[in-house]
Amino acid sequence: MEDKKMIGWGQLLLLLLMCRVFTLMTFVPFADSNETLTLRITAAAIGAIVQGILLIPIVLLKGSVTGLTLQKNKPAGIILTILYLIFFLFYTAGSLIDFRGFLGARFFPTAGSVLWIGVLLIVGVYCGYLGVEALGRSAVLLFWIFIAALVIMCVSSVREFDTANLDLRFSGTEGLFSAVMKDLSRNGEICALAFLAGNVRDRLRCGVYGLLVSKLVLISSVTLLITEVLGDFTPLAQYPFLAVGAFGDDRFIQRGDALYLIVWTITAIINIALFLHIAAGLVGEVFPKCRFRTSISALIVFAMTTCFALTGLSFAEVYNIVCSGWTIILLVGIIPLIVLLSTHRKGGSKTNA
């Protein structure tokens, strides 16, 4: 990273949880009407278990995967750095495009996409320069704001609850593997643990596995909330999470969508800033004397998103390959495991000698 600032395990948990909240709010998890409610919740639970297994090597390493590799084998470290850098650049670009599409569809349909991308990146660069410590403190405050917005959403839509919409019958395992892989692809924030592990003061294990439990509880609760309020309308909603707020009672809070816009905007900024910061850290590991690394990372992301926006090319197709569930397995589980085994093997050889 550009600076070696330390955060607590709780700040790590909330920082990455807010990144997952951003995906939850802008992603359309109910677009596939073939997936039943039970299947979605089961896939989320299995996905959490798979993530827990994958993250064991990172918890044991307690440091940057690429940094440790560069110390042992520089050519291999450079290759790994490039792989992770490509992922984080695409992940940041995906967040930008998703949030720009959300703003255009719900609030500012006439604003130019390039303008929004530029503004978000400028703010993200500034926040990224502040470092992971500042982002961790901001995530704690944002968490409570999000909880307040979620409580308001639940209270205002309580009259729309209909338990008849909850169909919890088990429909078999058909499509379960595909649903689990889709769930993994929506948890790309755990790749940040391969680098943030070295910035946690203590109790890294609590932060990592507390994050997985928190995500599972949040995703299951929001899925049940959306299904119970929207019912058969759920697959038709462009943004189901926002649609729940729109179904609320206006007498409880006026213009609730403005509150949700504020929460989502801050969440988007923290998400973008964190991954720009990580991308800048990867550049710094290979080129320690390079200056303005966060700005360079942002320029690369801006060039990528602008290219897709102006040419009309499908960014989703490329993104789904680069940031797929298989990519998460590779970057979070397989590569750190290889680094862990090679580190222990060399450490054992030195001890024997």
Residue frames as qw, qx, qy, qz and C-alpha x, y, z in Angstrom:
[[0.000, 0.887, 0.462, 0.000, 0.00, 0.00, 0.00],
 [0.304, 0.744, -0.065, 0.591, 1.01, 3.58, -0.30],
 [0.171, -0.586, 0.495, -0.618, 1.13, 3.84, 3.48],
 [0.499, -0.091, -0.850, 0.145, 1.34, 1.21, 6.19],
 [0.371, -0.317, 0.297, -0.820, -1.51, 2.29, 8.41],
 [0.137, -0.079, -0.974, 0.164, -3.18, -0.15, 10.74],
 [0.554, -0.281, -0.151, -0.769, -6.86, -0.76, 11.39],
 [0.454, -0.181, 0.749, -0.447, -8.75, -2.86, 13.89],
 [0.109, 0.112, 0.962, 0.222, -10.47, -6.12, 13.01],
 [0.232, 0.639, 0.632, -0.372, -13.85, -4.44, 13.48],
 [0.206, 0.710, -0.162, -0.653, -12.97, -1.69, 11.02],
 [0.001, -0.247, 0.854, 0.459, -11.86, -4.33, 8.52],
 [0.195, 0.364, 0.907, -0.081, -15.15, -6.16, 8.97],
 [0.246, 0.751, 0.413, -0.453, -17.31, -3.07, 8.45],
 [0.067, 0.605, -0.425, -0.670, -15.20, -1.73, 5.59],
 [0.040, 0.099, -0.896, -0.430, -15.62, -4.87, 3.51],
 [0.176, 0.485, 0.825, -0.231, -19.22, -5.31, 4.65],
 [0.239, 0.724, 0.140, -0.632, -20.05, -1.88, 3.24],
 [0.107, 0.393, -0.687, -0.602, -18.44, -2.93, -0.05],
 [0.037, 0.207, 0.969, 0.132, -20.79, -5.92, -0.10],
 [0.191, 0.636, 0.543, -0.514, -23.71, -3.64, 0.75],
 [0.194, 0.566, -0.297, -0.744, -22.89, -1.58, -2.34],
 [0.117, 0.099, -0.892, -0.424, -23.11, -4.71, -4.52],
 [0.069, 0.402, 0.886, -0.222, -26.34, -5.71, -2.78],
 [0.189, 0.657, 0.331, -0.650, -27.97, -2.32, -3.44],
 [0.295, 0.600, -0.347, -0.658, -27.00, -1.91, -7.09],
 [0.048, 0.134, -0.943, -0.301, -27.14, -5.54, -8.20],
 [0.708, -0.022, -0.116, -0.697, -30.40, -7.13, -9.32],
 [0.170, -0.281, 0.933, -0.148, -30.38, -10.45, -7.40],
 [0.549, 0.283, 0.696, -0.366, -33.86, -11.49, -8.49],
 [0.394, 0.500, -0.387, -0.667, -33.53, -11.08, -12.24],
 [0.305, 0.129, -0.917, -0.223, -33.42, -14.87, -12.65],
 [0.672, -0.215, 0.100, -0.702, -36.99, -15.88, -11.85],
 [0.830, 0.056, -0.544, -0.105, -36.01, -19.57, -12.00],
 [0.360, 0.174, -0.703, 0.588, -34.16, -19.24, -8.70],
 [0.526, -0.659, -0.498, -0.203, -36.48, -19.83, -5.77],
 [0.303, -0.838, 0.229, -0.393, -36.17, -18.07, -2.42],
 [0.879, -0.411, 0.239, 0.029, -34.88, -21.24, -0.77],
 [0.847, 0.315, 0.073, 0.421, -32.31, -21.73, -3.50],
 [0.226, 0.811, -0.148, 0.519, -30.97, -18.18, -3.11],
 [0.514, -0.744, 0.304, -0.299, -30.62, -18.45, 0.66],
 [0.953, -0.163, 0.216, 0.135, -29.07, -21.92, 0.42],
 [0.708, 0.526, -0.013, 0.471, -26.59, -20.69, -2.19],
 [0.039, -0.851, 0.238, -0.466, -25.65, -17.75, 0.04],
 [0.748, -0.572, 0.303, -0.144, -25.05, -20.10, 3.00],
 [0.933, 0.079, 0.188, 0.296, -22.94, -22.52, 0.95],
 [0.468, 0.742, -0.067, 0.476, -21.08, -19.57, -0.58],
 [0.328, -0.839, 0.294, -0.319, -20.21, -18.31, 2.92],
 [0.883, -0.337, 0.318, 0.071, -18.83, -21.74, 3.86],
 [0.811, 0.409, 0.120, 0.400, -16.78, -21.90, 0.65],
 [0.170, 0.862, -0.169, 0.446, -15.39, -18.41, 1.31],
 [0.611, -0.713, 0.302, -0.166, -14.47, -19.44, 4.83],
 [0.923, -0.074, 0.281, 0.252, -12.45, -22.37, 3.51],
 [0.623, 0.640, 0.066, 0.446, -10.82, -20.33, 0.77],
 [0.045, -0.906, 0.167, -0.387, -9.72, -17.63, 3.22],
 [0.865, -0.478, 0.028, 0.151, -7.78, -19.99, 5.53],
 [0.755, 0.153, 0.023, 0.637, -4.41, -19.42, 3.74],
 [0.120, 0.716, 0.025, 0.688, -4.86, -15.63, 3.86],
 [0.606, -0.755, -0.002, -0.251, -5.60, -15.77, 7.59],
 [0.895, -0.298, 0.062, 0.327, -2.46, -17.84, 8.15],
 [0.609, 0.414, 0.056, 0.674, -0.25, -15.64, 5.95],
 [0.306, -0.824, -0.290, 0.377, -1.30, -12.40, 7.72],
 [0.229, -0.555, 0.281, 0.748, 0.26, -10.26, 5.00],
 [0.518, 0.629, -0.181, -0.551, 0.13, -9.16, 1.38],
 [0.911, 0.144, 0.380, 0.067, 0.12, -12.19, -0.92],
 [0.649, 0.709, -0.018, 0.275, 1.98, -10.37, -3.69],
 [0.108, -0.886, 0.391, -0.225, 4.35, -8.66, -1.26],
 [0.731, -0.415, 0.541, -0.026, 5.42, -11.98, 0.27],
 [0.873, 0.343, 0.299, 0.176, 5.85, -13.50, -3.19],
 [0.393, 0.876, -0.157, 0.233, 7.97, -10.57, -4.38],
 [0.372, -0.771, 0.502, -0.121, 10.30, -11.07, -1.42],
 [0.771, -0.190, 0.605, 0.056, 10.83, -14.76, -2.28],
 [0.524, 0.183, 0.664, 0.501, 10.60, -14.76, -6.08],
 [0.086, 0.499, -0.001, -0.863, 10.40, -11.43, -7.87],
 [0.191, 0.065, -0.686, -0.699, 9.38, -12.70, -11.36],
 [0.226, -0.407, -0.883, -0.062, 6.56, -14.78, -9.87],
 [0.104, -0.553, -0.484, 0.671, 5.58, -11.84, -7.66],
 [0.112, 0.309, -0.257, -0.909, 5.32, -9.52, -10.66],
 [0.247, -0.156, -0.818, -0.495, 3.09, -12.00, -12.48],
 [0.228, -0.522, -0.788, 0.233, 0.80, -12.32, -9.46],
 [0.058, -0.473, -0.208, 0.854, 0.73, -8.55, -9.03],
 [0.186, 0.110, -0.504, -0.836, -0.43, -8.11, -12.62],
 [0.277, -0.332, -0.873, -0.224, -3.18, -10.72, -12.15],
 [0.208, -0.585, -0.624, 0.474, -4.49, -9.05, -8.99],
 [0.030, -0.371, 0.045, 0.927, -4.14, -5.59, -10.51],
 [0.201, -0.112, -0.679, -0.697, -6.26, -6.56, -13.53],
 [0.287, -0.497, -0.818, 0.025, -8.94, -7.90, -11.21],
 [0.200, -0.585, -0.435, 0.655, -9.07, -4.81, -9.00],
 [0.026, 0.223, -0.283, -0.932, -9.09, -2.42, -11.96],
 [0.285, -0.245, -0.745, -0.551, -12.01, -4.26, -13.52],
 [0.309, -0.526, -0.748, 0.262, -13.76, -4.52, -10.17],
 [0.107, -0.469, -0.195, 0.855, -13.45, -0.77, -9.68],
 [0.154, 0.075, -0.495, -0.852, -14.64, -0.12, -13.23],
 [0.286, -0.373, -0.851, -0.236, -17.60, -2.43, -12.65],
 [0.214, -0.565, -0.582, 0.545, -18.56, -0.52, -9.51],
 [0.001, -0.346, 0.101, 0.933, -18.38, 2.76, -11.40],
 [0.237, -0.068, -0.672, -0.699, -20.51, 1.53, -14.28],
 [0.283, -0.460, -0.841, 0.041, -23.08, -0.07, -11.96],
 [0.157, -0.580, -0.439, 0.668, -23.46, 3.07, -9.88],
 [0.064, 0.247, -0.302, -0.919, -23.52, 5.33, -12.94],
 [0.262, -0.234, -0.796, -0.493, -26.29, 3.15, -14.39],
 [0.259, -0.537, -0.740, 0.312, -28.16, 3.30, -11.09],
 [0.065, -0.486, -0.168, 0.855, -27.98, 7.11, -10.99],
 [0.144, 0.118, -0.517, -0.836, -29.02, 7.41, -14.61],
 [0.277, -0.313, -0.856, -0.305, -31.95, 5.02, -14.27],
 [0.346, -0.599, -0.687, 0.223, -33.36, 6.35, -11.00],
 [0.261, -0.745, -0.256, 0.558, -32.32, 9.95, -10.47],
 [0.017, 0.731, -0.249, -0.635, -30.40, 11.73, -13.27],
 [0.779, 0.343, 0.513, 0.109, -31.39, 10.26, -16.66],
 [0.483, 0.869, 0.054, 0.096, -30.03, 13.20, -18.68],
 [0.310, -0.831, 0.433, 0.161, -26.56, 13.39, -17.11],
 [0.635, 0.578, -0.506, -0.077, -23.65, 12.15, -19.23],
 [0.962, -0.236, -0.111, 0.075, -22.10, 8.84, -18.21],
 [0.669, 0.335, -0.242, 0.618, -18.53, 10.06, -18.74],
 [0.124, -0.670, 0.188, -0.707, -19.19, 13.04, -16.47],
 [0.797, -0.516, 0.052, -0.309, -20.45, 10.83, -13.64],
 [0.941, 0.008, -0.152, 0.303, -17.52, 8.46, -13.99],
 [0.434, 0.514, -0.232, 0.702, -15.06, 11.35, -13.87],
 [0.360, -0.665, 0.172, -0.631, -16.64, 12.94, -10.79],
 [0.914, -0.379, -0.003, -0.144, -16.80, 9.65, -8.88],
 [0.858, 0.167, -0.187, 0.449, -13.19, 8.85, -9.72],
 [0.177, 0.639, -0.249, 0.706, -11.96, 12.27, -8.57],
 [0.596, -0.597, 0.201, -0.498, -13.66, 11.83, -5.21],
 [0.989, -0.134, -0.057, 0.029, -12.46, 8.22, -5.04],
 [0.660, 0.423, -0.286, 0.551, -8.85, 9.28, -5.68],
 [0.131, -0.660, 0.307, -0.673, -8.99, 11.82, -2.88],
 [0.805, -0.439, 0.179, -0.357, -10.44, 9.29, -0.43],
 [0.963, 0.118, -0.157, 0.183, -7.98, 6.65, -1.61],
 [0.409, 0.577, -0.370, 0.603, -5.05, 8.96, -0.85],
 [0.472, -0.650, 0.261, -0.536, -6.29, 9.25, 2.74],
 [0.157, 0.347, -0.906, 0.184, -5.43, 5.58, 3.24],
 [0.527, -0.250, -0.795, -0.168, -7.07, 2.51, 4.66],
 [0.221, -0.238, -0.657, 0.680, -7.18, 3.94, 8.20],
 [0.257, 0.176, 0.067, -0.948, -9.44, 6.81, 7.14],
 [0.535, -0.029, -0.610, -0.583, -11.59, 4.46, 5.06],
 [0.421, -0.200, -0.859, 0.211, -11.94, 2.13, 8.04],
 [0.005, -0.273, -0.497, 0.824, -13.16, 4.96, 10.29],
 [0.387, 0.138, -0.231, -0.882, -15.57, 6.13, 7.59],
 [0.475, -0.091, -0.818, -0.311, -16.96, 2.61, 7.22],
 [0.193, -0.271, -0.797, 0.504, -17.89, 2.50, 10.91],
 [0.214, 0.331, 0.223, -0.892, -19.94, 5.69, 10.58],
 [0.441, 0.153, -0.532, -0.706, -21.46, 4.57, 7.28],
 [0.277, -0.133, -0.952, 0.018, -22.50, 1.26, 8.83],
 [0.018, 0.410, 0.673, -0.616, -24.71, 2.99, 11.38],
 [0.325, 0.358, -0.119, -0.867, -26.19, 5.30, 8.73],
 [0.397, 0.076, -0.790, -0.461, -27.00, 2.25, 6.62],
 [0.169, -0.263, -0.909, 0.274, -28.59, 0.47, 9.59],
 [0.177, 0.412, 0.371, -0.813, -30.72, 3.57, 10.25],
 [0.411, 0.287, -0.410, -0.762, -31.84, 3.65, 6.60],
 [0.341, -0.031, -0.921, -0.187, -32.61, -0.08, 6.72],
 [0.022, -0.342, -0.777, 0.527, -34.69, 0.32, 9.89],
 [0.304, 0.407, 0.076, -0.858, -36.59, 3.22, 8.31],
 [0.398, 0.180, -0.687, -0.581, -37.20, 1.09, 5.22],
 [0.241, -0.172, -0.952, 0.079, -38.56, -1.78, 7.32],
 [0.067, 0.408, 0.602, -0.684, -40.78, 0.41, 9.48],
 [0.319, 0.393, -0.111, -0.855, -42.18, 2.39, 6.55],
 [0.505, 0.170, -0.668, -0.519, -43.02, -0.75, 4.56],
 [0.173, -0.060, 0.909, -0.373, -44.35, -2.86, 7.45],
 [0.610, 0.326, 0.351, -0.631, -47.92, -2.54, 6.16],
 [0.640, 0.497, -0.418, -0.410, -46.86, -4.15, 2.90],
 [0.129, -0.341, 0.928, -0.084, -45.53, -7.32, 4.56],
 [0.856, 0.090, -0.073, -0.504, -47.27, -10.42, 3.28],
 [0.461, -0.411, 0.786, -0.024, -46.06, -13.77, 4.58],
 [0.836, 0.368, 0.375, -0.157, -47.88, -15.47, 1.71],
 [0.498, 0.807, -0.308, -0.078, -45.04, -14.27, -0.54],
 [0.182, -0.619, 0.761, -0.075, -42.53, -16.40, 1.37],
 [0.958, 0.137, -0.140, -0.208, -42.30, -19.78, -0.32],
 [0.232, -0.692, 0.678, -0.091, -39.66, -21.70, 1.65],
 [0.961, 0.068, 0.241, -0.120, -40.28, -25.10, 0.09],
 [0.351, -0.522, 0.670, 0.393, -37.13, -26.94, -0.96],
 [0.736, 0.561, -0.009, -0.378, -37.21, -27.47, -4.72],
 [0.950, 0.150, 0.114, 0.248, -34.15, -29.73, -5.08],
 [0.520, -0.566, 0.272, 0.579, -30.52, -29.11, -5.91],
 [0.577, 0.507, 0.440, 0.465, -31.00, -28.32, -9.59],
 [0.212, 0.837, 0.085, 0.498, -29.24, -25.05, -10.35],
 [0.615, -0.774, -0.046, 0.147, -27.61, -24.92, -6.91],
 [0.722, -0.153, 0.190, 0.647, -24.02, -25.07, -8.21],
 [0.305, 0.555, 0.302, 0.712, -24.70, -22.24, -10.66],
 [0.318, -0.880, -0.214, -0.281, -26.33, -20.16, -7.90],
 [0.720, -0.588, 0.022, 0.368, -23.33, -20.70, -5.60],
 [0.606, 0.094, 0.250, 0.749, -20.89, -19.58, -8.32],
 [0.056, 0.744, 0.294, 0.598, -23.00, -16.49, -8.97],
 [0.534, -0.834, -0.139, -0.012, -22.97, -15.74, -5.25],
 [0.736, -0.323, 0.118, 0.583, -19.16, -16.05, -5.17],
 [0.430, 0.410, 0.292, 0.749, -18.84, -13.65, -8.10],
 [0.175, -0.836, -0.224, -0.470, -20.79, -11.05, -6.10],
 [0.674, -0.725, -0.008, 0.138, -18.34, -11.29, -3.17],
 [0.695, 0.520, -0.128, 0.480, -15.26, -9.91, -4.89],
 [0.189, -0.875, 0.235, -0.378, -14.52, -7.69, -1.90],
 [0.869, -0.454, 0.189, 0.062, -12.94, -10.67, -0.11],
 [0.788, 0.400, -0.039, 0.466, -10.03, -10.43, -2.58],
 [0.012, 0.855, -0.210, 0.475, -9.05, -7.26, -0.70],
 [0.782, -0.593, 0.176, -0.078, -8.22, -9.45, 2.30],
 [0.900, 0.171, 0.002, 0.401, -5.18, -10.74, 0.41],
 [0.405, 0.497, -0.127, 0.756, -3.69, -7.26, 0.95],
 [0.352, -0.704, 0.068, -0.613, -5.54, -5.75, 3.92],
 [0.883, -0.349, -0.301, 0.084, -4.57, -8.68, 6.18],
 [0.647, 0.082, -0.257, 0.713, -1.22, -7.02, 6.77],
 [0.022, -0.466, 0.051, -0.883, -2.94, -3.81, 7.91],
 [0.684, -0.568, -0.301, -0.345, -4.94, -5.40, 10.75],
 [0.152, -0.690, 0.554, -0.440, -3.48, -4.87, 14.21],
 [0.159, -0.176, 0.932, -0.275, -4.75, -8.08, 15.81],
 [0.500, 0.277, 0.726, -0.382, -7.52, -10.71, 15.77],
 [0.238, 0.295, -0.572, -0.727, -7.53, -10.97, 11.99],
 [0.096, -0.168, -0.972, -0.135, -9.48, -14.21, 12.23],
 [0.106, 0.547, 0.644, -0.524, -12.33, -12.45, 14.04],
 [0.227, 0.551, -0.118, -0.795, -12.53, -9.80, 11.34],
 [0.196, 0.203, -0.791, -0.543, -12.49, -12.29, 8.46],
 [0.171, -0.267, -0.945, -0.081, -15.02, -14.78, 9.76],
 [0.087, 0.539, 0.509, -0.666, -17.12, -12.10, 11.41],
 [0.237, 0.384, -0.336, -0.827, -17.38, -10.55, 7.96],
 [0.235, -0.028, -0.887, -0.396, -18.66, -13.81, 6.44],
 [0.081, -0.448, -0.840, 0.296, -21.30, -14.25, 9.16],
 [0.109, 0.536, 0.221, -0.807, -22.38, -10.60, 8.88],
 [0.238, 0.253, -0.551, -0.759, -22.74, -10.84, 5.11],
 [0.194, -0.201, -0.942, -0.187, -24.81, -14.01, 5.34],
 [0.024, -0.537, -0.676, 0.505, -27.15, -12.49, 7.93],
 [0.144, 0.504, -0.033, -0.851, -27.51, -9.27, 5.93],
 [0.229, 0.155, -0.706, -0.652, -28.08, -10.93, 2.55],
 [0.156, -0.317, -0.936, -0.016, -30.60, -13.43, 3.96],
 [0.014, 0.559, 0.535, -0.633, -32.48, -10.68, 5.83],
 [0.198, 0.456, -0.203, -0.843, -32.64, -8.35, 2.83],
 [0.193, 0.010, -0.856, -0.479, -33.68, -11.20, 0.53],
 [0.098, -0.455, -0.865, 0.190, -36.54, -12.11, 2.86],
 [0.059, 0.564, 0.277, -0.775, -37.53, -8.44, 3.20],
 [0.200, 0.311, -0.469, -0.802, -37.63, -7.86, -0.55],
 [0.206, -0.143, -0.917, -0.311, -39.57, -11.05, -1.22],
 [0.076, -0.492, -0.775, 0.389, -42.07, -10.41, 1.57],
 [0.119, 0.584, 0.161, -0.787, -42.82, -6.84, 0.41],
 [0.270, 0.431, -0.458, -0.729, -42.66, -7.14, -3.38],
 [0.754, 0.179, 0.573, -0.269, -43.85, -10.70, -3.90],
 [0.731, 0.396, 0.499, 0.245, -44.43, -11.56, -7.58],
 [0.277, 0.960, 0.005, 0.024, -43.33, -8.05, -8.54],
 [0.577, -0.663, 0.358, 0.315, -39.78, -8.80, -7.37],
 [0.679, 0.048, 0.515, 0.521, -38.36, -10.15, -10.68],
 [0.348, 0.770, 0.385, 0.372, -39.75, -7.10, -12.50],
 [0.268, -0.949, -0.007, 0.169, -38.12, -4.52, -10.23],
 [0.587, 0.697, -0.264, 0.315, -35.01, -2.95, -11.72],
 [0.219, 0.393, -0.643, 0.620, -33.55, -2.29, -8.27],
 [0.586, -0.467, -0.647, -0.140, -35.52, -4.37, -5.74],
 [0.457, -0.293, -0.491, 0.682, -33.83, -2.86, -2.69],
 [0.028, 0.041, 0.000, -0.999, -34.88, 0.64, -3.70],
 [0.419, -0.306, -0.593, -0.616, -38.33, -0.62, -4.70],
 [0.482, -0.442, -0.708, 0.266, -38.95, -1.73, -1.11],
 [0.199, -0.301, -0.271, 0.892, -38.34, 1.84, 0.03],
 [0.206, -0.070, -0.365, -0.905, -40.72, 3.14, -2.63],
 [0.477, -0.393, -0.733, -0.282, -43.44, 0.85, -1.31],
 [0.314, -0.216, -0.638, 0.669, -43.11, 2.44, 2.11],
 [0.117, -0.834, -0.536, 0.060, -45.52, 4.71, 3.91],
 [0.335, 0.548, 0.015, 0.766, -44.75, 8.35, 3.01],
 [0.431, -0.820, -0.108, -0.360, -46.27, 9.50, 6.29],
 [0.834, -0.448, -0.047, 0.318, -43.33, 7.97, 8.15],
 [0.422, -0.491, 0.273, 0.711, -40.62, 9.76, 6.17],
 [0.502, 0.815, 0.106, -0.269, -40.92, 12.12, 3.24],
 [0.525, 0.760, -0.381, -0.035, -38.71, 11.53, 0.19],
 [0.819, -0.422, 0.384, 0.057, -37.08, 8.37, 1.52],
 [0.854, 0.416, 0.113, 0.290, -35.38, 7.85, -1.83],
 [0.180, 0.885, -0.271, 0.334, -33.17, 10.88, -1.09],
 [0.592, -0.635, 0.472, -0.153, -31.94, 9.17, 2.08],
 [0.921, 0.038, 0.364, 0.132, -31.18, 5.97, 0.18],
 [0.611, 0.736, -0.043, 0.287, -29.37, 7.96, -2.51],
 [0.141, -0.863, 0.416, -0.251, -27.10, 9.52, 0.12],
 [0.770, -0.387, 0.504, -0.050, -26.33, 6.12, 1.66],
 [0.889, 0.308, 0.286, 0.181, -25.61, 4.51, -1.70],
 [0.411, 0.860, -0.165, 0.254, -23.44, 7.38, -2.87],
 [0.314, -0.769, 0.526, -0.184, -21.23, 7.27, 0.21],
 [0.862, -0.142, 0.486, 0.002, -21.06, 3.49, -0.05],
 [0.783, 0.582, 0.108, 0.191, -20.02, 3.73, -3.71],
 [0.158, 0.897, -0.341, 0.235, -17.28, 6.24, -2.89],
 [0.550, -0.583, 0.585, -0.121, -15.82, 4.05, -0.13],
 [0.905, 0.147, 0.397, 0.048, -15.99, 1.01, -2.39],
 [0.639, 0.730, -0.021, 0.240, -14.24, 2.78, -5.28],
 [0.065, -0.880, 0.411, -0.228, -11.68, 4.47, -3.02],
 [0.747, -0.426, 0.509, -0.046, -10.71, 1.21, -1.31],
 [0.879, 0.224, 0.367, 0.205, -10.04, -0.64, -4.54],
 [0.422, 0.853, -0.136, 0.275, -8.19, 2.30, -6.08],
 [0.358, -0.792, 0.466, -0.166, -6.05, 2.32, -2.94],
 [0.844, -0.180, 0.501, 0.071, -5.33, -1.39, -3.31],
 [0.760, 0.583, 0.162, 0.237, -4.55, -1.02, -7.02],
 [0.132, 0.916, -0.291, 0.243, -2.16, 1.81, -6.17],
 [0.605, -0.599, 0.520, -0.071, -0.51, -0.41, -3.56],
 [0.901, 0.155, 0.373, 0.161, 0.02, -3.14, -6.16],
 [0.534, 0.790, -0.052, 0.295, 1.68, -0.65, -8.50],
 [0.193, -0.869, 0.391, -0.235, 3.86, 0.50, -5.61],
 [0.846, -0.336, 0.412, 0.038, 5.00, -3.03, -4.81],
 [0.824, 0.332, 0.270, 0.371, 6.51, -3.37, -8.28],
 [0.387, 0.577, 0.014, 0.719, 7.54, 0.28, -8.72],
 [0.476, -0.583, -0.469, 0.462, 8.28, 1.62, -5.22],
 [0.267, -0.285, 0.022, 0.920, 9.52, 4.99, -6.52],
 [0.013, 0.466, 0.621, 0.630, 6.41, 5.60, -8.64],
 [0.063, 0.197, 0.391, -0.897, 4.47, 8.68, -7.52],
 [0.517, 0.195, -0.006, -0.834, 0.73, 9.44, -7.82],
 [0.010, 0.036, -0.986, -0.160, -0.08, 5.74, -7.97],
 [0.278, 0.481, 0.724, -0.408, -3.73, 6.23, -6.97],
 [0.357, 0.670, -0.046, -0.650, -4.19, 8.81, -9.72],
 [0.161, 0.374, -0.798, -0.445, -2.54, 6.50, -12.26],
 [0.132, 0.193, 0.969, -0.079, -4.88, 3.67, -11.26],
 [0.325, 0.618, 0.468, -0.542, -7.86, 6.01, -11.59],
 [0.284, 0.596, -0.380, -0.648, -6.75, 7.13, -15.04],
 [0.051, 0.131, -0.951, -0.276, -6.54, 3.51, -16.18],
 [0.192, 0.423, 0.841, -0.278, -10.04, 2.84, -14.84],
 [0.300, 0.668, 0.138, -0.667, -11.35, 6.03, -16.48],
 [0.208, 0.438, -0.657, -0.577, -9.85, 4.99, -19.82],
 [0.041, 0.089, 0.992, 0.075, -11.42, 1.53, -19.53],
 [0.214, 0.558, 0.695, -0.400, -14.90, 2.74, -18.61],
 [0.259, 0.657, -0.086, -0.702, -14.87, 5.58, -21.15],
 [0.086, 0.277, -0.820, -0.493, -13.84, 3.19, -23.89],
 [0.054, 0.302, 0.952, 0.008, -16.75, 0.88, -23.17],
 [0.176, 0.645, 0.483, -0.565, -19.19, 3.79, -22.69],
 [0.226, 0.639, -0.231, -0.698, -18.31, 5.57, -25.95],
 [0.145, 0.269, -0.836, -0.456, -17.90, 2.52, -28.18],
 [0.774, -0.041, -0.049, -0.630, -21.03, 0.74, -26.99],
 [0.512, 0.218, -0.829, 0.049, -19.09, -2.46, -26.29],
 [0.777, -0.498, -0.278, -0.266, -20.50, -4.78, -23.65],
 [0.014, -0.621, 0.636, -0.457, -18.53, -4.31, -20.46],
 [0.787, -0.289, 0.333, -0.432, -20.62, -6.95, -18.66],
 [0.960, 0.233, -0.156, -0.022, -19.34, -9.78, -20.83],
 [0.510, 0.518, -0.506, 0.463, -15.69, -8.98, -20.12],
 [0.311, -0.534, 0.468, -0.632, -16.40, -8.23, -16.45],
 [0.905, -0.182, 0.125, -0.363, -18.19, -11.56, -15.94],
 [0.891, 0.267, -0.300, 0.213, -15.06, -13.36, -17.13],
 [0.327, 0.527, -0.470, 0.629, -12.45, -11.31, -15.24],
 [0.263, -0.315, 0.536, -0.738, -14.47, -11.14, -12.00],
 [0.751, -0.136, -0.510, -0.397, -16.21, -14.52, -12.12],
 [0.808, -0.517, 0.159, -0.233, -16.65, -16.95, -9.26],
 [0.941, 0.104, -0.055, 0.316, -13.76, -19.03, -10.59],
 [0.365, 0.647, -0.235, 0.628, -11.53, -15.94, -10.48],
 [0.488, -0.697, 0.233, -0.471, -12.47, -15.41, -6.82],
 [0.968, -0.238, 0.072, 0.025, -11.51, -19.02, -6.06],
 [0.776, 0.377, -0.122, 0.490, -8.16, -18.53, -7.81],
 [0.181, 0.664, -0.226, 0.689, -7.24, -15.20, -6.21],
 [0.533, -0.614, 0.239, -0.531, -8.59, -15.85, -2.71],
 [0.910, -0.292, 0.251, -0.156, -7.91, -19.56, -2.27],
 [0.942, 0.237, 0.030, 0.235, -5.55, -21.20, -4.73],
 [0.452, 0.684, -0.246, 0.517, -2.84, -18.55, -5.10],
 [0.341, -0.725, 0.393, -0.451, -2.60, -17.73, -1.36],
 [0.943, -0.247, 0.207, -0.080, -2.45, -21.47, -0.61],
 [0.837, 0.391, -0.091, 0.371, 0.48, -21.90, -3.02],
 [0.147, 0.751, -0.318, 0.560, 2.24, -18.90, -1.46],
 [0.653, -0.597, 0.302, -0.355, 1.61, -20.27, 2.04],
 [0.988, -0.051, 0.120, 0.085, 2.97, -23.72, 1.17],
 [0.681, 0.533, -0.158, 0.476, 6.04, -22.31, -0.59],
 [0.122, -0.783, 0.318, -0.520, 6.75, -19.97, 2.33],
 [0.791, -0.476, 0.309, -0.227, 6.53, -22.77, 4.88],
 [0.960, 0.188, 0.010, 0.207, 8.62, -25.10, 2.72],
 [0.472, 0.643, -0.261, 0.544, 11.42, -22.57, 2.43],
 [0.378, -0.718, 0.332, -0.481, 11.15, -21.73, 6.11],
 [0.938, -0.275, 0.193, -0.086, 11.45, -25.43, 6.98],
 [0.838, 0.394, -0.117, 0.358, 14.47, -25.87, 4.71],
 [0.147, 0.740, -0.341, 0.561, 16.29, -23.00, 6.41],
 [0.658, -0.584, 0.305, -0.364, 15.53, -24.45, 9.85],
 [0.993, -0.015, 0.083, 0.086, 16.88, -27.87, 8.85],
 [0.639, 0.567, -0.218, 0.471, 20.03, -26.31, 7.44]]
